[in-house]
Amino acid sequence: MLAVIAKLNVAEGKDEAFEEVMLNLAAQVREKEPGNQLYTLCKDEEGNYIVLELYDDADALAAHGSSEHFKAAGGGFKGLMAGPPEIQRLQVVG
């Protein structure tokens, strides 16, 4: 299994619009990607957004990145982000 932690840099004052787009994407990932075991949006105490992701294998992760719903969501994030995401990929040990 592979895990991904994505810290998303949301522009100031854009939280509500960002959450709407991101939660829609998360619902589609859970519905349409059988190789995805977890895709959930979290927010830390300082207001930073993090997506926790878990995939069966490298093929499932690649399928996520090339999926139509993932590509389509990209346009929805336009103007909502303050910078690129910080992505950490991990091999699940246990």
Secondary structure by P-SEA (a helix, b strand, c coil): cbbbbbbbbccccaaaaaaaaaaaaaaaaaaccccccbbbbbbcccbbbbbbbbbccaaaaaaaaacaaaaaaccccccccccccbbbbbcccc
